[in-house]
Amino acid sequence: MSLPQIVDSHCHLDFPQLADEIDDVIDRARAAGVTRMVTICTKLRELVRVRAIAEAHDGVFFAAGTHPMSVASEPMVTVEELVALATHPKMVGIGESGLDYHYTADSMKAQQESLRIHIEAARQTRLPLIIHARDADADMARILTEEHRAGAYSCVMHCFSSSAELAQAALDLGFYLSMSGIAAFPKSHALREIFAAAPIDRILVETDAPYLAPPPYRGKRNEPSYTVHTAQVGAELFDMDLAHFAKVTSANFDRLFWKAA
């Protein structure tokens, strides 16, 4: 019997927890039915390493940007830089960008500037914007909405774990919500309700590996092969079998990450 084929829409294969055994990590993912992965560059000075992983492995793609928690310590990226990088055939998204006021509220103005730069690059390239949002819901909803009025772009709220209000603001703009292992944690009832209320054609799944491993691996290093455990929770939320949920979320991924389709 063939495994359901699924996509890990967001992981960090270059991070040291995974990079030392990258071939084995990717082999285990494929053995679990995870046929495609998007590995995310969070600092442009690390892009060479991220891009090399994607170039070396079939089914692995990459995205590039400056993570909001790194904005204060990295050079401010330009629209032109991101647009130029996006010509690579395996670069499929812009980011991750966004706002994080949990640990780095002191750089909020710079984060907002960086976010708008990433949005403009997404607009120009037609690649999806990949958003990280933490403790910044009001500013995030406001900026995403203001910018969308100024010119449409596509977007995924990666590892979504924010409020129902931010989820609705994103869905109203036509954006996607991505389920990570957080949605599978036993106490994440409210978050699961947010996902269950969203249209199934706007749902993606991810690991954010090496972080946020779903049960039964919670507290351990995460990896793309564990995508299936979060997908199983998603399937139950939408009253589907795993194969159907995998098929629908993979189609959603293809629609949004069109270069990886």
BAFI-3210 file (N, C-alpha, C; in Angstrom, 3 decimals, decimal comma, padded with zeros to 6 digits):
// residues 261
n [1|2|3|4|5|6|7|8|9|10|11|12|13|14|15|16|17|18|19|20|21|22|23|24|25|26|27|28|29|30|31|32|33|34|35|36|37|38|39|40|41|42|43|44|45|46|47|48|49|50|51|52|53|54|55|56|57|58|59|60|61|62|63|64|65|66|67|68|69|70|71|72|73|74|75|76|77|78|79|80|81|82|83|84|85|86|87|88|89|90|91|92|93|94|95|96|97|98|99|100|101|102|103|104|105|106|107|108|109|110|111|112|113|114|115|116|117|118|119|120|121|122|123|124|125|126|127|128|129|130|131|132|133|134|135|136|137|138|139|140|141|142|143|144|145|146|147|148|149|150|151|152|153|154|155|156|157|158|159|160|161|162|163|164|165|166|167|168|169|170|171|172|173|174|175|176|177|178|179|180|181|182|183|184|185|186|187|188|189|190|191|192|193|194|195|196|197|198|199|200|201|202|203|204|205|206|207|208|209|210|211|212|213|214|215|216|217|218|219|220|221|222|223|224|225|226|227|228|229|230|231|232|233|234|235|236|237|238|239|240|241|242|243|244|245|246|247|248|249|250|251|252|253|254|255|256|257|258|259|260|261]
n.u [000,853|000,604|002,109|000,445|001,191|002,901|003,654|006,274|006,047|007,723|010,799|014,069|016,657|019,333|020,117|022,164|021,294|020,213|021,761|024,114|023,441|022,131|021,472|020,416|018,253|016,629|016,181|014,685|012,435|011,352|010,793|008,694|006,707|006,894|007,360|008,223|009,990|010,392|013,093|014,172|015,788|017,031|018,739|020,433|023,167|023,614|022,680|024,027|024,605|022,038|020,859|022,517|021,798|019,208|019,808|021,181|019,412|016,659|013,290|013,610|013,276|013,837|013,472|014,034|015,048|015,031|014,769|012,470|013,483|016,138|016,554|017,646|020,317|021,333|022,259|019,982|017,793|017,240|014,663|015,530|017,643|016,270|014,543|016,375|017,553|015,402|015,322|016,475|015,884|014,969|014,212|011,438|009,870|009,399|011,013|011,722|009,770|008,364|006,876|008,069|007,480|007,968|010,504|012,023|011,047|012,201|013,228|011,088|010,318|012,253|011,759|009,200|009,781|011,453|009,614|007,806|009,483|009,983|007,384|006,988|008,865|007,719|005,421|006,467|007,800|005,868|006,046|005,161|004,791|006,301|005,314|006,239|004,821|004,552|003,247|002,401|000,029|-001,854|-000,373|000,613|-001,720|-002,625|-000,498|-000,247|-002,765|-002,898|-000,809|-001,749|-003,912|-002,555|-001,484|-001,852|-000,695|000,588|000,492|001,604|000,794|003,063|003,587|001,286|000,078|-001,277|-003,848|-007,440|-008,454|-006,310|-005,953|-008,389|-008,146|-005,998|-007,081|-009,174|-007,781|-007,119|-005,072|-003,005|-003,009|-000,644|-000,186|001,683|003,645|002,716|-000,032|-000,723|-000,203|-001,336|-002,685|-003,497|-006,146|-007,690|-006,268|-006,533|-009,258|-009,322|-008,024|-009,831|-012,031|-011,293|-011,191|-010,693|-009,201|-007,233|-005,213|-002,013|000,675|003,468|006,765|008,588|011,013|014,260|012,581|009,741|008,571|005,940|003,684|004,312|006,831|007,384|009,401|011,717|014,242|012,966|011,999|011,588|010,248|008,373|006,192|003,890|002,635|001,535|-000,120|-001,917|-003,388|-004,529|-006,104|-007,999|-009,241|-010,606|-012,257|-011,409|-009,774|-006,267|-004,984|-006,646|-006,549|-003,808|-003,652|-005,282|-003,997|-001,526|-002,247|-003,047|-000,562|000,743|-000,715|-000,114|002,754|003,834|006,091|007,242|005,539]
n.v [-001,190|002,186|005,102|008,072|011,038|013,880|017,329|019,094|022,201|024,054|024,144|023,898|022,947|023,504|024,083|023,338|021,105|019,386|019,448|017,954|015,376|015,330|013,865|011,466|012,482|013,490|011,141|009,705|011,308|010,974|008,258|008,324|009,395|012,082|014,039|016,459|019,382|022,601|024,460|026,959|030,041|032,186|034,260|036,265|036,021|033,387|032,118|030,735|028,212|027,215|027,248|025,425|022,974|022,650|022,564|020,183|018,119|016,350|017,435|019,182|022,524|026,112|029,076|032,589|035,187|037,729|036,907|038,190|038,376|038,656|041,011|043,341|042,749|042,147|043,253|045,557|044,126|044,494|045,241|044,802|042,971|040,656|040,174|039,605|037,247|035,561|034,623|032,178|028,791|027,078|028,671|029,409|031,009|034,055|035,057|033,707|036,396|039,042|039,855|039,983|040,488|039,356|038,615|040,560|043,204|045,688|046,238|046,861|048,854|048,646|046,004|046,278|047,863|046,081|044,020|045,265|045,604|042,923|042,230|043,808|042,625|040,089|040,808|041,757|039,492|037,561|035,420|033,517|035,188|034,456|034,296|035,059|035,412|036,775|037,747|040,197|040,853|042,930|044,933|043,298|042,423|044,914|045,917|043,891|044,120|046,844|046,833|044,962|046,254|048,152|046,723|043,529|040,430|037,124|034,858|032,975|032,227|031,194|028,383|028,842|030,267|032,216|034,668|034,177|036,382|037,432|035,252|035,339|037,824|037,293|035,209|036,609|038,139|036,318|034,625|031,890|029,426|027,770|024,636|023,591|021,468|022,509|022,675|020,103|019,634|018,512|020,476|022,439|023,264|025,589|026,620|024,534|024,777|027,190|026,465|024,487|026,002|027,297|027,545|024,490|024,590|026,430|025,545|024,533|022,230|021,789|021,354|023,113|022,237|022,232|022,469|022,309|019,685|017,383|015,444|011,919|012,856|015,105|017,605|016,524|016,616|017,924|016,794|016,602|014,159|013,868|015,321|013,963|013,316|015,693|016,163|014,074|014,866|017,172|015,960|014,642|016,854|017,931|015,904|013,876|011,183|010,395|010,222|011,694|014,251|014,755|014,878|017,112|019,222|019,170|019,957|022,544|023,595|023,439|025,338|027,717|027,746|027,913|027,601|025,309|023,350]
n.w [000,000|-000,909|000,539|001,761|-000,012|001,004|001,906|003,448|004,266|005,450|006,816|008,377|007,108|007,081|009,625|012,478|013,955|012,111|009,792|009,890|009,324|006,894|004,527|005,537|006,977|004,931|003,505|005,420|005,525|002,947|003,074|004,813|003,309|002,768|000,260|-000,709|000,387|001,846|002,549|004,737|004,543|006,983|007,401|005,168|004,786|005,169|002,996|000,916|001,950|002,479|-000,057|-001,381|-000,258|-001,267|-004,001|-004,156|-003,697|-004,895|-004,876|-002,783|-001,940|-001,647|000,400|000,930|003,132|005,723|009,011|011,436|014,072|013,640|012,376|013,571|013,843|011,373|008,029|006,493|004,280|000,737|-001,672|-004,256|-003,937|-003,034|-005,183|-007,185|-006,179|-006,403|-008,973|-009,113|-009,941|-007,913|-005,799|-004,019|-002,409|-000,449|002,365|005,748|006,881|008,903|012,108|015,405|018,574|020,969|022,040|020,832|020,755|020,863|018,388|016,773|014,888|012,861|012,144|011,033|008,816|007,394|006,930|005,152|002,963|002,259|001,541|-000,753|-002,433|-002,675|-004,013|-006,457|-007,477|-007,508|-005,846|-002,922|000,195|003,281|006,497|009,806|012,905|016,083|019,115|018,060|016,871|016,176|014,775|012,763|011,351|010,500|008,832|006,874|005,697|004,875|002,985|001,167|000,100|-001,327|-003,365|-004,642|-003,192|-002,443|000,398|003,254|006,570|008,514|010,661|012,263|015,188|016,442|017,232|016,821|015,553|014,033|012,351|010,919|009,667|007,947|006,380|005,186|003,389|001,535|002,193|003,452|006,111|008,090|009,570|012,303|014,515|016,916|016,740|017,208|019,841|023,032|024,656|022,893|022,228|021,561|019,404|017,550|017,072|015,679|013,286|012,417|011,792|009,520|005,888|004,173|001,863|002,331|003,944|005,032|005,838|008,067|009,517|010,791|011,496|012,971|015,197|017,522|017,559|016,874|019,003|018,819|019,510|020,921|022,413|021,537|018,919|015,942|012,654|009,031|008,403|010,372|009,688|009,005|011,406|012,399|010,221|010,504|012,738|011,619|009,634|011,209|012,370|010,198|009,584|007,806|006,016|006,302|003,800|002,069|003,268|002,985|000,208|-000,386|001,036|-000,200|-002,771|-002,152|-001,415|-003,918|-005,333|-004,017|-003,694|-006,420|-008,022|-007,113|-007,819]
ca.u [000,000|001,444|001,912|-000,014|002,292|002,655|004,689|006,693|006,141|008,620|011,782|015,385|017,568|020,730|020,426|023,126|020,643|019,849|022,700|025,171|022,970|021,095|021,025|019,558|017,018|015,814|015,755|013,604|011,256|010,779|010,250|007,435|005,755|007,122|008,054|008,804|010,299|010,920|014,026|014,035|016,942|016,584|019,733|020,925|024,571|023,636|021,946|024,808|024,447|020,647|020,652|023,258|020,998|018,129|020,378|021,728|018,390|015,370|012,153|013,909|013,266|014,229|012,988|015,080|014,663|015,612|013,840|012,294|014,331|017,508|016,598|018,509|021,730|021,695|022,022|018,612|017,684|016,573|013,755|016,319|018,360|015,344|014,058|017,467|017,689|014,225|015,472|016,940|014,723|014,486|013,728|009,992|009,146|010,079|010,945|010,570|009,757|007,240|007,032|008,188|007,650|008,094|011,872|012,747|010,174|013,002|013,508|009,813|010,263|013,075|011,026|008,107|010,401|011,882|008,411|007,276|010,425|009,697|006,084|007,175|009,562|006,722|004,541|007,167|008,189|004,690|006,297|004,451|005,441|006,250|005,202|006,411|004,114|004,463|002,967|002,364|-001,126|-002,504|000,496|000,702|-002,956|-002,680|000,477|-000,620|-003,958|-002,501|000,011|-002,556|-004,698|-001,638|-001,127|-002,049|000,409|000,159|001,143|001,263|001,107|003,801|003,535|000,304|-000,306|-001,728|-005,257|-008,478|-008,615|-005,270|-006,275|-009,463|-007,593|-005,208|-007,987|-009,923|-006,896|-006,847|-003,834|-003,044|-002,543|000,135|-000,208|002,927|003,460|001,981|-001,452|-000,906|000,037|-002,613|-003,372|-003,741|-007,550|-008,148|-005,611|-007,186|-010,555|-009,058|-007,785|-011,048|-012,973|-010,743|-011,472|-009,681|-008,332|-006,234|-004,415|-000,767|001,317|004,909|007,393|009,490|012,164|014,322|011,816|008,300|008,172|004,611|003,617|004,905|008,241|007,470|010,574|012,887|014,532|011,973|012,523|010,474|009,471|007,311|005,057|002,713|001,945|000,696|-001,152|-002,947|-004,249|-005,303|-007,115|-009,066|-009,971|-011,474|-013,033|-010,928|-008,673|-004,969|-004,667|-007,398|-005,983|-002,506|-003,887|-005,814|-002,982|-000,498|-002,799|-002,949|000,851|001,042|-001,357|000,593|004,175|003,647|007,365|007,586|004,464]
ca.v [000,000|003,376|006,119|009,390|011,954|015,120|018,344|019,900|023,523|024,969|023,526|024,562|021,825|023,934|024,281|022,292|019,901|018,528|019,523|016,951|014,094|015,804|012,819|010,545|013,207|013,540|009,766|009,342|012,053|010,302|006,971|008,617|009,960|013,528|014,049|017,782|020,197|023,948|024,833|028,410|030,851|033,240|035,338|036,137|035,594|031,929|031,625|029,787|026,905|026,787|026,991|024,220|021,809|022,513|022,171|018,824|017,112|016,431|017,639|020,190|023,878|027,029|030,453|033,429|036,465|038,012|036,635|039,424|038,408|038,942|042,281|044,320|042,351|041,880|044,390|045,628|043,573|045,371|044,594|044,381|041,737|039,532|039,914|038,952|035,880|034,783|034,056|030,791|027,926|026,399|029,608|029,345|031,898|035,213|035,051|034,191|037,753|039,184|040,658|039,229|041,423|038,571|038,814|041,596|044,371|046,903|046,499|046,756|049,742|048,026|044,818|046,714|048,278|044,863|043,329|045,929|045,286|041,554|042,231|044,350|041,597|039,065|041,396|041,833|038,174|036,692|034,309|033,722|035,717|033,514|035,202|034,685|036,401|036,430|038,869|041,418|040,605|044,139|045,514|042,359|042,520|046,250|046,048|042,989|044,655|048,076|046,512|044,249|047,291|048,866|045,821|042,163|039,469|035,902|034,772|031,933|032,487|029,991|027,931|029,763|030,004|033,518|034,786|033,959|037,640|037,498|034,211|035,808|038,901|036,661|034,497|037,611|038,618|035,203|033,984|030,514|029,153|026,541|023,875|022,977|020,562|023,174|022,341|018,726|019,541|018,214|021,639|023,449|023,155|026,825|026,714|023,578|025,346|028,196|025,743|023,782|026,992|027,853|026,724|023,449|024,915|027,417|024,917|023,827|021,598|022,022|020,963|024,113|021,477|021,201|022,880|022,082|018,330|016,983|014,144|011,452|013,261|016,427|017,786|016,013|017,307|017,697|016,615|016,574|012,914|013,953|016,069|013,094|013,312|016,895|015,963|013,179|015,719|017,979|015,109|014,428|018,116|018,139|014,682|013,242|010,256|011,039|010,305|012,808|015,479|014,945|015,275|018,477|020,191|019,210|020,805|023,924|023,962|023,660|026,575|028,849|027,651|027,446|027,201|023,955|022,429]
ca.w [000,000|-001,015|001,573|001,315|-000,303|001,721|001,767|004,600|003,629|006,158|007,707|008,367|006,934|007,266|011,038|012,866|014,472|010,986|008,678|009,986|008,771|005,983|003,608|006,291|007,299|003,716|003,219|006,344|005,091|001,769|003,514|005,511|002,350|002,599|-001,031|-000,968|001,555|001,609|003,604|004,848|004,926|007,893|007,304|003,799|004,759|005,225|001,829|000,112|002,570|002,293|-001,487|-001,761|000,139|-002,251|-005,290|-004,087|-003,393|-005,572|-003,991|-001,765|-002,461|-000,585|000,447|001,511|003,706|007,031|010,104|012,213|015,260|013,203|011,631|014,227|013,774|009,984|007,133|005,982|002,943|-000,224|-002,626|-005,416|-003,564|-002,981|-006,542|-007,915|-005,677|-006,792|-010,316|-008,993|-010,201|-006,704|-004,786|-004,230|-001,503|000,127|003,825|006,455|007,403|009,825|013,319|016,648|019,694|022,197|022,533|020,080|020,558|020,737|016,970|016,051|013,715|011,816|011,682|010,159|007,548|006,717|006,472|003,943|001,878|001,829|000,857|-002,105|-003,215|-002,987|-005,025|-007,747|-007,970|-007,432|-004,931|-001,670|001,386|004,404|007,653|011,212|013,726|017,508|020,020|017,259|016,012|015,658|013,745|011,649|010,568|009,884|007,743|005,783|005,029|004,171|001,815|000,171|-000,597|-002,227|-004,462|-004,152|-003,089|-001,774|001,704|004,220|007,970|008,866|012,061|012,835|016,583|016,943|017,601|015,815|014,810|013,003|011,373|010,053|008,832|006,897|005,474|004,428|002,322|000,633|002,608|003,932|007,468|008,112|010,817|012,769|015,637|018,000|016,594|017,675|021,286|023,701|025,223|021,853|021,804|020,919|018,096|016,646|016,689|014,639|012,034|012,000|011,265|008,270|004,698|003,983|000,731|002,757|004,999|004,728|006,998|008,138|010,781|011,370|012,000|014,021|016,374|017,653|017,153|017,349|019,664|020,073|019,591|021,534|023,257|020,821|017,666|014,896|011,300|008,071|008,407|011,374|009,132|008,963|012,700|012,395|009,197|011,039|013,570|010,689|009,004|012,198|012,523|009,042|009,408|006,587|006,245|006,095|002,373|001,488|003,805|002,343|-001,184|-000,416|001,468|-001,246|-003,840|-001,653|-001,538|-005,338|-005,749|-003,425|-004,052|-007,794|-008,633|-006,649|-008,218]
c.u [000,889|001,086|001,262|001,186|001,960|003,857|004,989|006,989|007,111|009,511|013,110|016,461|019,029|021,102|021,255|022,497|020,318|020,964|023,749|024,744|021,887|020,590|020,081|018,222|016,083|015,332|014,604|012,315|010,574|010,144|008,913|006,380|005,882|007,989|008,718|008,955|010,752|011,805|014,225|015,349|016,457|017,546|020,406|022,389|024,702|023,000|022,719|024,606|023,038|020,398|021,338|022,491|019,879|018,666|020,809|020,669|017,108|014,263|012,405|014,031|013,667|013,502|014,050|014,513|015,405|014,535|013,680|013,179|015,787|017,661|017,606|019,986|022,218|021,530|020,577|018,587|017,000|015,635|014,561|017,088|017,434|014,832|015,133|017,634|016,579|014,306|015,967|015,744|014,164|014,117|012,241|009,198|010,033|009,910|011,709|010,808|008,621|007,562|007,099|008,496|007,852|009,465|012,523|011,876|010,962|013,331|012,223|009,760|011,073|012,394|009,911|008,645|010,810|010,686|007,876|008,191|010,148|008,361|006,236|007,904|008,602|005,787|005,211|007,479|007,008|004,954|005,586|005,352|005,243|006,368|005,390|005,762|004,073|004,302|002,942|001,124|-001,706|-001,671|000,580|-000,535|-003,013|-001,746|000,123|-001,793|-003,638|-001,764|-000,794|-003,440|-003,838|-001,241|-001,112|-000,748|-000,143|001,014|000,692|001,688|001,735|003,662|002,486|-000,073|-000,778|-003,241|-006,194|-008,663|-007,562|-005,509|-007,332|-008,983|-006,798|-006,096|-008,782|-009,107|-006,566|-005,603|-004,093|-002,533|-001,818|000,143|001,173|002,606|002,708|000,504|-001,756|-000,673|-001,299|-003,382|-003,750|-005,178|-007,998|-007,531|-006,245|-008,554|-010,393|-008,835|-009,069|-012,077|-012,522|-011,150|-010,350|-008,737|-007,323|-005,283|-003,167|-000,291|002,822|005,436|008,029|010,701|013,436|013,505|010,411|007,841|006,793|004,705|003,647|006,360|008,428|008,656|011,850|013,134|013,481|012,666|011,355|009,647|008,302|006,109|003,767|001,946|001,054|-000,434|-002,267|-003,921|-005,129|-006,411|-008,296|-009,905|-010,988|-012,276|-012,718|-009,991|-007,373|-004,652|-005,371|-006,831|-004,629|-002,678|-004,353|-004,739|-001,827|-000,959|-002,765|-001,516|001,190|000,465|-000,570|002,057|004,291|004,972|007,782|006,583|004,953]
c.v [001,240|004,377|007,356|010,298|013,320|016,044|018,957|021,291|024,477|024,187|024,254|023,483|022,217|024,102|023,097|021,012|018,894|018,400|018,418|015,588|014,333|014,707|011,846|011,199|013,217|012,142|009,342|010,069|011,346|008,975|007,141|009,220|011,452|013,704|015,380|018,553|021,572|024,297|026,339|029,050|032,025|034,427|035,193|035,730|034,079|031,287|030,575|028,364|026,355|026,387|025,700|022,955|021,578|022,035|020,707|017,739|017,366|016,619|018,613|021,551|024,823|028,361|031,275|034,750|036,676|037,833|037,887|039,511|038,713|040,304|043,260|044,010|042,067|043,143|044,382|045,141|044,588|044,550|044,013|043,086|040,532|039,164|039,209|037,500|034,983|034,234|032,611|029,853|027,232|027,353|029,817|030,283|033,014|035,173|033,883|035,595|037,839|040,087|039,733|040,201|040,670|038,800|040,064|042,812|045,658|047,230|046,551|047,644|049,166|046,768|045,202|047,170|047,052|044,099|043,947|045,692|043,877|041,466|042,743|043,343|040,466|039,548|041,353|040,463|037,219|035,447|034,571|034,283|034,712|034,321|034,464|035,786|035,922|037,705|040,210|041,432|041,867|044,767|044,596|042,460|043,845|046,346|045,133|043,546|045,921|047,747|045,788|045,224|048,031|048,018|044,393|041,368|038,241|035,664|033,525|032,406|031,216|029,685|028,739|029,330|031,289|033,493|034,446|035,202|037,767|036,425|034,700|036,925|038,318|035,942|035,468|038,177|037,515|034,419|032,580|030,442|027,810|025,926|023,313|022,005|021,181|022,788|020,925|018,571|019,335|019,443|022,700|023,408|024,394|026,979|025,745|024,086|026,405|027,511|025,092|024,724|027,586|026,977|025,713|023,781|026,020|026,865|024,262|023,129|021,798|021,416|022,140|023,416|022,340|021,501|022,267|020,715|017,980|015,727|013,044|011,870|014,608|016,498|017,261|016,870|016,940|017,469|016,409|015,294|012,961|014,774|015,256|013,109|014,549|016,746|015,051|013,944|016,600|017,185|014,880|015,687|018,311|016,891|014,011|012,099|010,953|011,217|011,489|014,143|015,783|015,437|016,733|019,494|020,264|020,063|022,279|024,440|024,282|024,986|027,788|028,873|027,108|027,020|025,791|022,910|021,441]
c.w [000,000|000,079|000,983|001,084|000,255|001,587|003,129|004,061|004,314|007,120|007,536|008,290|007,126|008,726|011,543|013,392|013,366|009,950|008,699|009,460|007,729|005,045|004,303|006,628|006,090|003,330|004,130|005,975|003,921|002,155|004,233|004,588|002,148|001,360|-001,344|000,336|001,088|002,801|003,571|005,293|005,781|007,963|005,945|003,737|004,839|003,987|001,043|000,635|002,326|000,837|-001,925|-001,396|-000,871|-003,593|-005,312|-003,965|-004,181|-004,536|-002,859|-002,449|-001,329|-000,722|001,155|001,995|005,012|008,096|010,967|013,452|014,926|012,535|012,242|014,054|012,360|009,147|006,635|004,537|002,034|-001,115|-003,789|-005,138|-003,630|-004,372|-007,363|-007,481|-006,209|-008,211|-010,273|-009,140|-008,957|-005,582|-005,016|-003,328|-000,990|001,638|004,419|006,966|008,405|010,990|014,517|017,775|021,015|022,843|021,956|019,791|020,379|019,290|016,142|014,813|012,556|011,269|010,720|008,805|006,734|006,154|005,188|002,741|001,347|001,086|-000,573|-002,992|-003,595|-004,094|-006,403|-008,333|-008,129|-006,600|-003,613|-000,578|002,513|005,690|008,975|012,042|015,170|018,324|019,284|016,369|015,382|014,544|012,531|010,764|009,823|008,679|006,573|004,989|004,253|002,885|000,747|-000,599|-001,619|-003,432|-003,968|-004,113|-002,378|-000,540|002,443|005,604|008,509|010,347|012,823|014,245|017,252|017,184|016,446|014,954|013,713|011,941|010,397|009,141|007,669|005,887|004,606|003,260|001,312|000,997|003,161|005,373|007,464|009,507|011,106|013,892|016,795|017,952|017,084|019,173|022,001|024,179|024,187|021,330|021,027|019,529|017,100|016,197|015,601|013,299|011,520|011,386|009,928|007,087|004,481|002,826|001,052|003,818|004,408|005,993|006,901|009,430|011,512|011,997|011,928|015,275|016,366|017,171|017,708|018,199|018,596|020,275|020,288|022,506|022,630|019,587|016,622|013,562|010,341|008,065|009,388|010,888|009,221|010,289|012,856|011,377|009,696|011,929|012,683|010,025|009,946|012,384|011,413|008,679|008,077|006,962|005,845|004,615|001,710|001,967|003,164|000,909|-001,273|-000,034|000,481|-002,427|-003,427|-001,790|-002,995|-005,836|-005,247|-003,841|-005,476|-008,451|-008,232|-007,114|-009,276]
res [m|s|l|p|q|i|v|d|s|h|c|h|l|d|f|p|q|l|a|d|e|i|d|d|v|i|d|r|a|r|a|a|g|v|t|r|m|v|t|i|c|t|k|l|r|e|l|v|r|v|r|a|i|a|e|a|h|d|g|v|f|f|a|a|g|t|h|p|m|s|v|a|s|e|p|m|v|t|v|e|e|l|v|a|l|a|t|h|p|k|m|v|g|i|g|e|s|g|l|d|y|h|y|t|a|d|s|m|k|a|q|q|e|s|l|r|i|h|i|e|a|a|r|q|t|r|l|p|l|i|i|h|a|r|d|a|d|a|d|m|a|r|i|l|t|e|e|h|r|a|g|a|y|s|c|v|m|h|c|f|s|s|s|a|e|l|a|q|a|a|l|d|l|g|f|y|l|s|m|s|g|i|a|a|f|p|k|s|h|a|l|r|e|i|f|a|a|a|p|i|d|r|i|l|v|e|t|d|a|p|y|l|a|p|p|p|y|r|g|k|r|n|e|p|s|y|t|v|h|t|a|q|v|g|a|e|l|f|d|m|d|l|a|h|f|a|k|v|t|s|a|n|f|d|r|l|f|w|k|a|a]
***
